[in-house]
Amino acid sequence: MKLLRRLTAIGGLTALFVVPALGGGAASAASKVPVHGGSTTVITAPGIAKTLVENDIFASTGKPGSTAFVAGRGLSLRFTFPVTGGRASLDPLGGKVTHRGSIVFVNFKDNKKIRVGDFTIDLSKKRLTGIVNGDPRKRVPLFNLDLSAAKIFAKGHSVRATKVGLKLTGTAAKALNSALGTSIFQQDLLLGSANSHLRL
C-alpha cells in the first residue's frame, strides 16, 4: 500500500507540468512527495542572447550553476542549476522545488550588475522566484510558468519535465531594467524554457 501511494503521487507529479489546473482527483495524490535532488536547465528563447549582446549585457551563472552556449537557430544560452530539495503534491496542486546557484547580469557599458539566485519553483502559484543580490529578504517572483507546451516523462523515482515556458514578471522586468540601466526587459517576455529532472 505504501508503494502504491508513492507511485500514485509520482504519477500526480507528471501532471503538474502538463496541465495548468486540475479538478477533483484521488485523495491519495494530495500527499506531498519529497524531492531529493536533480537539476533544472534553462535555455534562452530565440533572439534573447542576441539582444543581450547587442545591448552590451552579459549573463552567466554563479556556482554551483553552469553556463554554456548553444548553437542552433541562432545563439542561445544554457543555464543549469542543481535541485536541492522540496516537496510537491498533485491535488491540490502545490509544493515547492528549491535550487542552488544564480544568474549574474552585467552591463559592460557602465559595469552595472544584478544577481538573482537560489531559485524556487512554486507549483501552487505556477511561478519561479529568486533572491536578489544575495539578500534573503528580497525574494521576488521572476517568472510565471507557461505549461501549455510542457511534456513529462516519468520512470521509477525519476521525473523529467520539458518545455516549461518562463515568462518574465513585471517585478523582475522592472528590477532588471533599473539595475542595468536599460529598457529591454518587458513583462511577459518569454525569456526561455526550463527542463527539469527531479529525483523523488
N, C-alpha and C positions, 0 to 999 in steps of 0.2 A: 504493500500500500504506500509506503514512504517513497519508493522508487516511482510509482505511478504518479504521485502528487508532483514529484520533481519534474518528470517528463511532461506533465500537463503544463506546469509553469514555464518550462523551456519552450514548449510549443506556443505558449502565450507570448513569449518574448519575440518570436518570429513575426507576430502580427504587429508589434509595436512600430515597426518601420515600414509596414505595408499599407496600413490604413490610418488616416488621420484621427478617426474617432471610432469608438466601439460601443455597441449597445450592450444588452444583457449578455452574460456569459456564465460559464461554470464557476461555482463558488470556489472550487479548488484552485482556480487560476488567480485568485485575489492575493494569495500569499506572496510576499516579495522573495525573489531568488537572489542570493549573494552573487556579486560579480567579483571574481578572484583575480582578474588580470586581462591582458590583451593589448590591443593598440588601436588607435584611430588615425587614419591618414586623410589629409585634406589636399585636394588638387584644385588649383585655381581655375576658374572658368576661362574660356577663350577670350583673349583680349585683356585680361586683368594684368598679367605680368607685363605686357607691352605698355599698358597705360601707366603702371608704376614707374617703369624705366623712363618713359618719356617725360615724366614729371620729377625725375631725379629722386625717386623714392625706392628704397631697397627694403625687402623684408626677409628676415632669416629667423631661425629658431634658436632658443636658448636651451641648454642641456636640461634634461636628457632627451629633448626633442631632436629631430634631424631635418635637414633641408636638402632637397635635390631639384635639379632642373629636368623637366620632361619635354622632349621634342615630339611633335606630332603635328596637329593643326595649329601651328604657331608654338610659341614657347609658354610653358606653364610651370608653376612652382608646386612642389610637393612637400608638405609638412607632415611629419609623423610624430605621434605622441604616445607614450605608454599609458595604458589604463591602470589605475592604482586600486580601484575598488568600486563599491557602491552596492545598491540593491534595486531591483526592478520588479514590477508587477504588471499583469495584463488587464485585469478588470476589477477595480477601475485602473485605467492607465496611469502609472505613476512610478516613482523612484528616480534615482539619480546614478549617473556613471561618472566617476571622477578621473582626472588625468593629471600628469605632471608635465612640465615644460612650458614654453612661452613662445610668442612671436614678437620680435622687435622690429618696428617700422622706423626707418631713419630717412630724413630728408637731407640729402647731401648738399643742398644749396646753402643751408644755414645750420646743419647738424642738429636740427630739432628731432626729437625721437619720442616714442611711446612704446611701452611694453605691456602686452596683455598675456595672461597665462593662468596656470592652474585651472584649466577648463573643466566645467561640469556640464554634462548633458542632462537637462531636466526634462524627463519624459512626460511629467504631468502637464507642464506648460509648453512642451514642444519647442524648447529653445536651448541655446548653448550660452552659458555665462562664463565670465572670466574676471580675474583680478587685474586691476590697472596699476602698473608701475610697482608691483610687489606689495601694495597696501591692502591687507585683507579686509579693511573697512570699505574698500572701493570695488566690490564685486558688482558688475553690471551685465545686463543682457547684451550679448554681442550679435548673436544670430537667431533668427527664427528658423525652425526646421521645416523644410518643404519635403513632405513624404510622398508626393504624387507620383514620382518615378522610382521610388525606393524598391529594392528587391532584397530578399532574405534567403539565406542558406543555413540550415541547421543540421548538425550531425553530432550525436553524443552530447557532450557538455560544451560544444563549441557552436557559436552563432556568428555568422558573418552578415553584416548589413551593408549594402552598396547603394550608391547614387542618392544619398540623402542630401538634398539641396540646402545650402547655407545662405540665407538672405539677411543682409546687414540690417540691424535695428536702427531706428532713428537716434537712439542714445549713443550707439557705437559710432555711427557716421559723424555725429557732432563732435565726439571726443577725438576721433582720428583727425578730422579737418582742423580742429582747434590746436591740437598738439603739434601737427606737422605743418601748419600754415598753408593749407591747401583747400580745395573745394571739390575734389574728385570723388569723394565718398558720399554716396547718397542712400537714403533709406530704401530698403527693399532691393538694393543692388545684389545680384546673385554673384557672390564672391567665388563660389566654387561648390564642390560636392565632397561629402565625407563618406569614407568606407571604414566600418568598424569591425574588428574581430574581438569578440568577448569570450573569455573562458569562465564558465559557470561552475 
